[in-house]
Amino acid sequence: MTKPVVLIVGGGSGIGADAAKSLSNKGYDVAVMSSSGKGG
């Protein structure tokens, strides 16, 4: 079974960052794109 993957655009802070953290905690591999450079 493969691990689910999600790409979040604009996830450096706020709702996007919270969504990235939540999905990561649920077992997703998360990729974050952020123009501010805060995506990590």
mmCIF entry with sequence, helices, sheets and N, C-alpha, C, O atoms, coordinates in Angstrom:
data_MODEL
# 
_entry.id   MODEL 
# 
_entity.id                         1 
_entity.type                       polymer 
_entity.pdbx_number_of_molecules   1 
# 
_entity_poly.entity_id                      1 
_entity_poly.type                           'polypeptide(L)' 
_entity_poly.nstd_linkage                   no 
_entity_poly.nstd_monomer                   no 
_entity_poly.pdbx_seq_one_letter_code       MTKPVVLIVGGGSGIGADAAKSLSNKGYDVAVMSSSGKGG 
_entity_poly.pdbx_seq_one_letter_code_can   MTKPVVLIVGGGSGIGADAAKSLSNKGYDVAVMSSSGKGG 
_entity_poly.pdbx_strand_id                 A 
# 
loop_
_entity_poly_seq.entity_id 
_entity_poly_seq.num 
_entity_poly_seq.mon_id 
_entity_poly_seq.hetero 
1 1  MET n 
1 2  THR n 
1 3  LYS n 
1 4  PRO n 
1 5  VAL n 
1 6  VAL n 
1 7  LEU n 
1 8  ILE n 
1 9  VAL n 
1 10 GLY n 
1 11 GLY n 
1 12 GLY n 
1 13 SER n 
1 14 GLY n 
1 15 ILE n 
1 16 GLY n 
1 17 ALA n 
1 18 ASP n 
1 19 ALA n 
1 20 ALA n 
1 21 LYS n 
1 22 SER n 
1 23 LEU n 
1 24 SER n 
1 25 ASN n 
1 26 LYS n 
1 27 GLY n 
1 28 TYR n 
1 29 ASP n 
1 30 VAL n 
1 31 ALA n 
1 32 VAL n 
1 33 MET n 
1 34 SER n 
1 35 SER n 
1 36 SER n 
1 37 GLY n 
1 38 LYS n 
1 39 GLY n 
1 40 GLY n 
# 
_struct_asym.id          A 
_struct_asym.entity_id   1 
# 
_struct_conf.conf_type_id            HELX_P 
_struct_conf.id                      HELX_P1 
_struct_conf.pdbx_PDB_helix_id       AA1 
_struct_conf.beg_label_comp_id       GLY 
_struct_conf.beg_label_asym_id       A 
_struct_conf.beg_label_seq_id        14 
_struct_conf.pdbx_beg_PDB_ins_code   ? 
_struct_conf.end_label_comp_id       ASN 
_struct_conf.end_label_asym_id       A 
_struct_conf.end_label_seq_id        25 
_struct_conf.pdbx_end_PDB_ins_code   ? 
_struct_conf.beg_auth_comp_id        GLY 
_struct_conf.beg_auth_asym_id        A 
_struct_conf.beg_auth_seq_id         14 
_struct_conf.end_auth_comp_id        ASN 
_struct_conf.end_auth_asym_id        A 
_struct_conf.end_auth_seq_id         25 
_struct_conf.pdbx_PDB_helix_class    1 
_struct_conf.details                 ? 
_struct_conf.pdbx_PDB_helix_length   12 
# 
_struct_conf_type.id          HELX_P 
_struct_conf_type.criteria    ? 
_struct_conf_type.reference   ? 
# 
_struct_sheet.id               AA1 
_struct_sheet.type             ? 
_struct_sheet.number_strands   2 
_struct_sheet.details          ? 
# 
_struct_sheet_order.sheet_id     AA1 
_struct_sheet_order.range_id_1   1 
_struct_sheet_order.range_id_2   2 
_struct_sheet_order.offset       ? 
_struct_sheet_order.sense        parallel 
# 
loop_
_struct_sheet_range.sheet_id 
_struct_sheet_range.id 
_struct_sheet_range.beg_label_comp_id 
_struct_sheet_range.beg_label_asym_id 
_struct_sheet_range.beg_label_seq_id 
_struct_sheet_range.pdbx_beg_PDB_ins_code 
_struct_sheet_range.end_label_comp_id 
_struct_sheet_range.end_label_asym_id 
_struct_sheet_range.end_label_seq_id 
_struct_sheet_range.pdbx_end_PDB_ins_code 
_struct_sheet_range.beg_auth_comp_id 
_struct_sheet_range.beg_auth_asym_id 
_struct_sheet_range.beg_auth_seq_id 
_struct_sheet_range.end_auth_comp_id 
_struct_sheet_range.end_auth_asym_id 
_struct_sheet_range.end_auth_seq_id 
AA1 1 VAL A 5  ? VAL A 9  ? VAL A 5  VAL A 9  
AA1 2 ASP A 29 ? MET A 33 ? ASP A 29 MET A 33 
# 
loop_
_atom_site.group_PDB 
_atom_site.id 
_atom_site.type_symbol 
_atom_site.label_atom_id 
_atom_site.label_alt_id 
_atom_site.label_comp_id 
_atom_site.label_asym_id 
_atom_site.label_entity_id 
_atom_site.label_seq_id 
_atom_site.pdbx_PDB_ins_code 
_atom_site.Cartn_x 
_atom_site.Cartn_y 
_atom_site.Cartn_z 
_atom_site.occupancy 
_atom_site.B_iso_or_equiv 
_atom_site.pdbx_formal_charge 
_atom_site.auth_seq_id 
_atom_site.auth_comp_id 
_atom_site.auth_asym_id 
_atom_site.auth_atom_id 
_atom_site.pdbx_PDB_model_num 
ATOM 1   N N  . MET A 1 1  ? 0.844  -1.187 0.000  1.00 0.00 ? 1  MET A N  1 
ATOM 2   C CA . MET A 1 1  ? 0.000  0.000  0.000  1.00 0.00 ? 1  MET A CA 1 
ATOM 3   C C  . MET A 1 1  ? 0.886  1.246  0.000  1.00 0.00 ? 1  MET A C  1 
ATOM 4   O O  . MET A 1 1  ? 1.870  1.318  0.736  1.00 0.00 ? 1  MET A O  1 
ATOM 5   N N  . THR A 1 2  ? 0.530  2.214  -0.823 1.00 0.00 ? 2  THR A N  1 
ATOM 6   C CA . THR A 1 2  ? 1.312  3.436  -0.897 1.00 0.00 ? 2  THR A CA 1 
ATOM 7   C C  . THR A 1 2  ? 0.784  4.466  0.101  1.00 0.00 ? 2  THR A C  1 
ATOM 8   O O  . THR A 1 2  ? -0.389 4.459  0.475  1.00 0.00 ? 2  THR A O  1 
ATOM 9   N N  . LYS A 1 3  ? 1.679  5.340  0.513  1.00 0.00 ? 3  LYS A N  1 
ATOM 10  C CA . LYS A 1 3  ? 1.323  6.398  1.448  1.00 0.00 ? 3  LYS A CA 1 
ATOM 11  C C  . LYS A 1 3  ? 0.686  7.545  0.671  1.00 0.00 ? 3  LYS A C  1 
ATOM 12  O O  . LYS A 1 3  ? 1.205  7.928  -0.377 1.00 0.00 ? 3  LYS A O  1 
ATOM 13  N N  . PRO A 1 4  ? -0.438 8.112  1.160  1.00 0.00 ? 4  PRO A N  1 
ATOM 14  C CA . PRO A 1 4  ? -1.055 9.227  0.445  1.00 0.00 ? 4  PRO A CA 1 
ATOM 15  C C  . PRO A 1 4  ? -0.178 10.469 0.489  1.00 0.00 ? 4  PRO A C  1 
ATOM 16  O O  . PRO A 1 4  ? 0.541  10.708 1.460  1.00 0.00 ? 4  PRO A O  1 
ATOM 17  N N  . VAL A 1 5  ? -0.249 11.254 -0.582 1.00 0.00 ? 5  VAL A N  1 
ATOM 18  C CA . VAL A 1 5  ? 0.565  12.461 -0.716 1.00 0.00 ? 5  VAL A CA 1 
ATOM 19  C C  . VAL A 1 5  ? -0.359 13.648 -0.939 1.00 0.00 ? 5  VAL A C  1 
ATOM 20  O O  . VAL A 1 5  ? -1.368 13.534 -1.636 1.00 0.00 ? 5  VAL A O  1 
ATOM 21  N N  . VAL A 1 6  ? -0.014 14.789 -0.348 1.00 0.00 ? 6  VAL A N  1 
ATOM 22  C CA . VAL A 1 6  ? -0.794 16.014 -0.554 1.00 0.00 ? 6  VAL A CA 1 
ATOM 23  C C  . VAL A 1 6  ? 0.167  17.163 -0.832 1.00 0.00 ? 6  VAL A C  1 
ATOM 24  O O  . VAL A 1 6  ? 1.246  17.241 -0.245 1.00 0.00 ? 6  VAL A O  1 
ATOM 25  N N  . LEU A 1 7  ? -0.242 18.064 -1.744 1.00 0.00 ? 7  LEU A N  1 
ATOM 26  C CA . LEU A 1 7  ? 0.513  19.275 -2.052 1.00 0.00 ? 7  LEU A CA 1 
ATOM 27  C C  . LEU A 1 7  ? -0.323 20.456 -1.590 1.00 0.00 ? 7  LEU A C  1 
ATOM 28  O O  . LEU A 1 7  ? -1.473 20.605 -2.003 1.00 0.00 ? 7  LEU A O  1 
ATOM 29  N N  . ILE A 1 8  ? 0.246  21.294 -0.736 1.00 0.00 ? 8  ILE A N  1 
ATOM 30  C CA . ILE A 1 8  ? -0.457 22.474 -0.249 1.00 0.00 ? 8  ILE A CA 1 
ATOM 31  C C  . ILE A 1 8  ? 0.244  23.708 -0.806 1.00 0.00 ? 8  ILE A C  1 
ATOM 32  O O  . ILE A 1 8  ? 1.436  23.919 -0.581 1.00 0.00 ? 8  ILE A O  1 
ATOM 33  N N  . VAL A 1 9  ? -0.519 24.519 -1.538 1.00 0.00 ? 9  VAL A N  1 
ATOM 34  C CA . VAL A 1 9  ? -0.001 25.756 -2.112 1.00 0.00 ? 9  VAL A CA 1 
ATOM 35  C C  . VAL A 1 9  ? -0.401 26.894 -1.177 1.00 0.00 ? 9  VAL A C  1 
ATOM 36  O O  . VAL A 1 9  ? -1.575 27.031 -0.832 1.00 0.00 ? 9  VAL A O  1 
ATOM 37  N N  . GLY A 1 10 ? 0.557  27.698 -0.771 1.00 0.00 ? 10 GLY A N  1 
ATOM 38  C CA . GLY A 1 10 ? 0.282  28.788 0.170  1.00 0.00 ? 10 GLY A CA 1 
ATOM 39  C C  . GLY A 1 10 ? 0.213  28.286 1.592  1.00 0.00 ? 10 GLY A C  1 
ATOM 40  O O  . GLY A 1 10 ? -0.606 28.751 2.385  1.00 0.00 ? 10 GLY A O  1 
ATOM 41  N N  . GLY A 1 11 ? 1.074  27.333 1.918  1.00 0.00 ? 11 GLY A N  1 
ATOM 42  C CA . GLY A 1 11 ? 1.014  26.707 3.235  1.00 0.00 ? 11 GLY A CA 1 
ATOM 43  C C  . GLY A 1 11 ? 2.079  27.155 4.201  1.00 0.00 ? 11 GLY A C  1 
ATOM 44  O O  . GLY A 1 11 ? 2.408  26.417 5.130  1.00 0.00 ? 11 GLY A O  1 
ATOM 45  N N  . GLY A 1 12 ? 2.632  28.339 4.018  1.00 0.00 ? 12 GLY A N  1 
ATOM 46  C CA . GLY A 1 12 ? 3.704  28.809 4.894  1.00 0.00 ? 12 GLY A CA 1 
ATOM 47  C C  . GLY A 1 12 ? 3.235  29.269 6.250  1.00 0.00 ? 12 GLY A C  1 
ATOM 48  O O  . GLY A 1 12 ? 3.996  29.239 7.218  1.00 0.00 ? 12 GLY A O  1 
ATOM 49  N N  . SER A 1 13 ? 1.978  29.697 6.332  1.00 0.00 ? 13 SER A N  1 
ATOM 50  C CA . SER A 1 13 ? 1.443  30.166 7.611  1.00 0.00 ? 13 SER A CA 1 
ATOM 51  C C  . SER A 1 13 ? -0.074 30.082 7.573  1.00 0.00 ? 13 SER A C  1 
ATOM 52  O O  . SER A 1 13 ? -0.664 29.768 6.540  1.00 0.00 ? 13 SER A O  1 
ATOM 53  N N  . GLY A 1 14 ? -0.688 30.362 8.690  1.00 0.00 ? 14 GLY A N  1 
ATOM 54  C CA . GLY A 1 14 ? -2.155 30.392 8.771  1.00 0.00 ? 14 GLY A CA 1 
ATOM 55  C C  . GLY A 1 14 ? -2.812 29.052 8.532  1.00 0.00 ? 14 GLY A C  1 
ATOM 56  O O  . GLY A 1 14 ? -2.321 28.009 8.964  1.00 0.00 ? 14 GLY A O  1 
ATOM 57  N N  . ILE A 1 15 ? -3.937 29.102 7.830  1.00 0.00 ? 15 ILE A N  1 
ATOM 58  C CA . ILE A 1 15 ? -4.742 27.898 7.589  1.00 0.00 ? 15 ILE A CA 1 
ATOM 59  C C  . ILE A 1 15 ? -3.957 26.853 6.805  1.00 0.00 ? 15 ILE A C  1 
ATOM 60  O O  . ILE A 1 15 ? -4.059 25.661 7.093  1.00 0.00 ? 15 ILE A O  1 
ATOM 61  N N  . GLY A 1 16 ? -3.171 27.288 5.815  1.00 0.00 ? 16 GLY A N  1 
ATOM 62  C CA . GLY A 1 16 ? -2.385 26.340 5.018  1.00 0.00 ? 16 GLY A CA 1 
ATOM 63  C C  . GLY A 1 16 ? -1.389 25.575 5.861  1.00 0.00 ? 16 GLY A C  1 
ATOM 64  O O  . GLY A 1 16 ? -1.239 24.364 5.697  1.00 0.00 ? 16 GLY A O  1 
ATOM 65  N N  . ALA A 1 17 ? -0.698 26.270 6.771  1.00 0.00 ? 17 ALA A N  1 
ATOM 66  C CA . ALA A 1 17 ? 0.272  25.619 7.644  1.00 0.00 ? 17 ALA A CA 1 
ATOM 67  C C  . ALA A 1 17 ? -0.433 24.660 8.606  1.00 0.00 ? 17 ALA A C  1 
ATOM 68  O O  . ALA A 1 17 ? 0.063  23.565 8.874  1.00 0.00 ? 17 ALA A O  1 
ATOM 69  N N  . ASP A 1 18 ? -1.588 25.077 9.122  1.00 0.00 ? 18 ASP A N  1 
ATOM 70  C CA . ASP A 1 18 ? -2.348 24.196 10.025 1.00 0.00 ? 18 ASP A CA 1 
ATOM 71  C C  . ASP A 1 18 ? -2.817 22.941 9.301  1.00 0.00 ? 18 ASP A C  1 
ATOM 72  O O  . ASP A 1 18 ? -2.779 21.845 9.860  1.00 0.00 ? 18 ASP A O  1 
ATOM 73  N N  . ALA A 1 19 ? -3.257 23.103 8.059  1.00 0.00 ? 19 ALA A N  1 
ATOM 74  C CA . ALA A 1 19 ? -3.694 21.947 7.269  1.00 0.00 ? 19 ALA A CA 1 
ATOM 75  C C  . ALA A 1 19 ? -2.522 21.004 7.019  1.00 0.00 ? 19 ALA A C  1 
ATOM 76  O O  . ALA A 1 19 ? -2.673 19.786 7.117  1.00 0.00 ? 19 ALA A O  1 
ATOM 77  N N  . ALA A 1 20 ? -1.356 21.559 6.697  1.00 0.00 ? 20 ALA A N  1 
ATOM 78  C CA . ALA A 1 20 ? -0.175 20.734 6.447  1.00 0.00 ? 20 ALA A CA 1 
ATOM 79  C C  . ALA A 1 20 ? 0.194  19.926 7.685  1.00 0.00 ? 20 ALA A C  1 
ATOM 80  O O  . ALA A 1 20 ? 0.479  18.732 7.586  1.00 0.00 ? 20 ALA A O  1 
ATOM 81  N N  . LYS A 1 21 ? 0.189  20.563 8.839  1.00 0.00 ? 21 LYS A N  1 
ATOM 82  C CA . LYS A 1 21 ? 0.518  19.872 10.094 1.00 0.00 ? 21 LYS A CA 1 
ATOM 83  C C  . LYS A 1 21 ? -0.496 18.783 10.395 1.00 0.00 ? 21 LYS A C  1 
ATOM 84  O O  . LYS A 1 21 ? -0.126 17.673 10.777 1.00 0.00 ? 21 LYS A O  1 
ATOM 85  N N  . SER A 1 22 ? -1.767 19.095 10.225 1.00 0.00 ? 22 SER A N  1 
ATOM 86  C CA . SER A 1 22 ? -2.825 18.132 10.507 1.00 0.00 ? 22 SER A CA 1 
ATOM 87  C C  . SER A 1 22 ? -2.725 16.907 9.598  1.00 0.00 ? 22 SER A C  1 
ATOM 88  O O  . SER A 1 22 ? -2.822 15.772 10.064 1.00 0.00 ? 22 SER A O  1 
ATOM 89  N N  . LEU A 1 23 ? -2.530 17.142 8.305  1.00 0.00 ? 23 LEU A N  1 
ATOM 90  C CA . LEU A 1 23 ? -2.425 16.028 7.370  1.00 0.00 ? 23 LEU A CA 1 
ATOM 91  C C  . LEU A 1 23 ? -1.168 15.200 7.619  1.00 0.00 ? 23 LEU A C  1 
ATOM 92  O O  . LEU A 1 23 ? -1.191 13.977 7.485  1.00 0.00 ? 23 LEU A O  1 
ATOM 93  N N  . SER A 1 24 ? -0.086 15.858 7.977  1.00 0.00 ? 24 SER A N  1 
ATOM 94  C CA . SER A 1 24 ? 1.139  15.134 8.301  1.00 0.00 ? 24 SER A CA 1 
ATOM 95  C C  . SER A 1 24 ? 0.921  14.224 9.509  1.00 0.00 ? 24 SER A C  1 
ATOM 96  O O  . SER A 1 24 ? 1.375  13.080 9.527  1.00 0.00 ? 24 SER A O  1 
ATOM 97  N N  . ASN A 1 25 ? 0.230  14.740 10.504 1.00 0.00 ? 25 ASN A N  1 
ATOM 98  C CA . ASN A 1 25 ? -0.065 13.943 11.707 1.00 0.00 ? 25 ASN A CA 1 
ATOM 99  C C  . ASN A 1 25 ? -0.971 12.762 11.402 1.00 0.00 ? 25 ASN A C  1 
ATOM 100 O O  . ASN A 1 25 ? -0.967 11.772 12.133 1.00 0.00 ? 25 ASN A O  1 
ATOM 101 N N  . LYS A 1 26 ? -1.751 12.857 10.327 1.00 0.00 ? 26 LYS A N  1 
ATOM 102 C CA . LYS A 1 26 ? -2.652 11.773 9.923  1.00 0.00 ? 26 LYS A CA 1 
ATOM 103 C C  . LYS A 1 26 ? -1.975 10.764 9.007  1.00 0.00 ? 26 LYS A C  1 
ATOM 104 O O  . LYS A 1 26 ? -2.611 9.808  8.562  1.00 0.00 ? 26 LYS A O  1 
ATOM 105 N N  . GLY A 1 27 ? -0.671 10.969 8.715  1.00 0.00 ? 27 GLY A N  1 
ATOM 106 C CA . GLY A 1 27 ? 0.072  9.983  7.949  1.00 0.00 ? 27 GLY A CA 1 
ATOM 107 C C  . GLY A 1 27 ? 0.338  10.338 6.502  1.00 0.00 ? 27 GLY A C  1 
ATOM 108 O O  . GLY A 1 27 ? 0.905  9.523  5.774  1.00 0.00 ? 27 GLY A O  1 
ATOM 109 N N  . TYR A 1 28 ? -0.047 11.513 6.062  1.00 0.00 ? 28 TYR A N  1 
ATOM 110 C CA . TYR A 1 28 ? 0.215  11.932 4.689  1.00 0.00 ? 28 TYR A CA 1 
ATOM 111 C C  . TYR A 1 28 ? 1.656  12.398 4.536  1.00 0.00 ? 28 TYR A C  1 
ATOM 112 O O  . TYR A 1 28 ? 2.247  12.931 5.475  1.00 0.00 ? 28 TYR A O  1 
ATOM 113 N N  . ASP A 1 29 ? 2.220  12.193 3.347  1.00 0.00 ? 29 ASP A N  1 
ATOM 114 C CA . ASP A 1 29 ? 3.456  12.870 2.960  1.00 0.00 ? 29 ASP A CA 1 
ATOM 115 C C  . ASP A 1 29 ? 3.006  14.226 2.446  1.00 0.00 ? 29 ASP A C  1 
ATOM 116 O O  . ASP A 1 29 ? 2.161  14.302 1.555  1.00 0.00 ? 29 ASP A O  1 
ATOM 117 N N  . VAL A 1 30 ? 3.568  15.308 3.004  1.00 0.00 ? 30 VAL A N  1 
ATOM 118 C CA . VAL A 1 30 ? 3.093  16.650 2.680  1.00 0.00 ? 30 VAL A CA 1 
ATOM 119 C C  . VAL A 1 30 ? 4.189  17.437 1.978  1.00 0.00 ? 30 VAL A C  1 
ATOM 120 O O  . VAL A 1 30 ? 5.331  17.469 2.437  1.00 0.00 ? 30 VAL A O  1 
ATOM 121 N N  . ALA A 1 31 ? 3.841  18.071 0.865  1.00 0.00 ? 31 ALA A N  1 
ATOM 122 C CA . ALA A 1 31 ? 4.715  19.021 0.183  1.00 0.00 ? 31 ALA A CA 1 
ATOM 123 C C  . ALA A 1 31 ? 4.055  20.393 0.291  1.00 0.00 ? 31 ALA A C  1 
ATOM 124 O O  . ALA A 1 31 ? 2.861  20.541 0.027  1.00 0.00 ? 31 ALA A O  1 
ATOM 125 N N  . VAL A 1 32 ? 4.842  21.392 0.683  1.00 0.00 ? 32 VAL A N  1 
ATOM 126 C CA . VAL A 1 32 ? 4.303  22.733 0.879  1.00 0.00 ? 32 VAL A CA 1 
ATOM 127 C C  . VAL A 1 32 ? 5.002  23.706 -0.056 1.00 0.00 ? 32 VAL A C  1 
ATOM 128 O O  . VAL A 1 32 ? 6.228  23.710 -0.168 1.00 0.00 ? 32 VAL A O  1 
ATOM 129 N N  . MET A 1 33 ? 4.201  24.532 -0.730 1.00 0.00 ? 33 MET A N  1 
ATOM 130 C CA . MET A 1 33 ? 4.736  25.612 -1.554 1.00 0.00 ? 33 MET A CA 1 
ATOM 131 C C  . MET A 1 33 ? 4.350  26.920 -0.887 1.00 0.00 ? 33 MET A C  1 
ATOM 132 O O  . MET A 1 33 ? 3.187  27.129 -0.541 1.00 0.00 ? 33 MET A O  1 
ATOM 133 N N  . SER A 1 34 ? 5.335  27.806 -0.705 1.00 0.00 ? 34 SER A N  1 
ATOM 134 C CA . SER A 1 34 ? 5.081  29.079 -0.051 1.00 0.00 ? 34 SER A CA 1 
ATOM 135 C C  . SER A 1 34 ? 5.995  30.150 -0.625 1.00 0.00 ? 34 SER A C  1 
ATOM 136 O O  . SER A 1 34 ? 7.213  29.976 -0.667 1.00 0.00 ? 34 SER A O  1 
ATOM 137 N N  . SER A 1 35 ? 5.411  31.257 -1.065 1.00 0.00 ? 35 SER A N  1 
ATOM 138 C CA . SER A 1 35 ? 6.223  32.330 -1.617 1.00 0.00 ? 35 SER A CA 1 
ATOM 139 C C  . SER A 1 35 ? 7.027  33.046 -0.527 1.00 0.00 ? 35 SER A C  1 
ATOM 140 O O  . SER A 1 35 ? 8.025  33.703 -0.821 1.00 0.00 ? 35 SER A O  1 
ATOM 141 N N  . SER A 1 36 ? 6.587  32.916 0.735  1.00 0.00 ? 36 SER A N  1 
ATOM 142 C CA . SER A 1 36 ? 7.284  33.570 1.835  1.00 0.00 ? 36 SER A CA 1 
ATOM 143 C C  . SER A 1 36 ? 8.533  32.804 2.279  1.00 0.00 ? 36 SER A C  1 
ATOM 144 O O  . SER A 1 36 ? 9.368  33.335 3.011  1.00 0.00 ? 36 SER A O  1 
ATOM 145 N N  . GLY A 1 37 ? 8.651  31.551 1.829  1.00 0.00 ? 37 GLY A N  1 
ATOM 146 C CA . GLY A 1 37 ? 9.785  30.734 2.246  1.00 0.00 ? 37 GLY A CA 1 
ATOM 147 C C  . GLY A 1 37 ? 9.597  30.066 3.594  1.00 0.00 ? 37 GLY A C  1 
ATOM 148 O O  . GLY A 1 37 ? 10.524 29.434 4.100  1.00 0.00 ? 37 GLY A O  1 
ATOM 149 N N  . LYS A 1 38 ? 8.418  30.192 4.189  1.00 0.00 ? 38 LYS A N  1 
ATOM 150 C CA . LYS A 1 38 ? 8.155  29.607 5.504  1.00 0.00 ? 38 LYS A CA 1 
ATOM 151 C C  . LYS A 1 38 ? 7.738  28.140 5.433  1.00 0.00 ? 38 LYS A C  1 
ATOM 152 O O  . LYS A 1 38 ? 7.703  27.461 6.459  1.00 0.00 ? 38 LYS A O  1 
ATOM 153 N N  . GLY A 1 39 ? 7.427  27.649 4.255  1.00 0.00 ? 39 GLY A N  1 
ATOM 154 C CA . GLY A 1 39 ? 7.005  26.252 4.133  1.00 0.00 ? 39 GLY A CA 1 
ATOM 155 C C  . GLY A 1 39 ? 8.119  25.311 4.526  1.00 0.00 ? 39 GLY A C  1 
ATOM 156 O O  . GLY A 1 39 ? 9.235  25.411 4.016  1.00 0.00 ? 39 GLY A O  1 
ATOM 157 N N  . GLY A 1 40 ? 7.826  24.415 5.415  1.00 0.00 ? 40 GLY A N  1 
ATOM 158 C CA . GLY A 1 40 ? 8.893  23.546 5.851  1.00 0.00 ? 40 GLY A CA 1 
ATOM 159 C C  . GLY A 1 40 ? 8.408  22.256 6.220  1.00 0.00 ? 40 GLY A C  1 
ATOM 160 O O  . GLY A 1 40 ? 9.191  21.393 6.617  1.00 0.00 ? 40 GLY A O  1 
# 
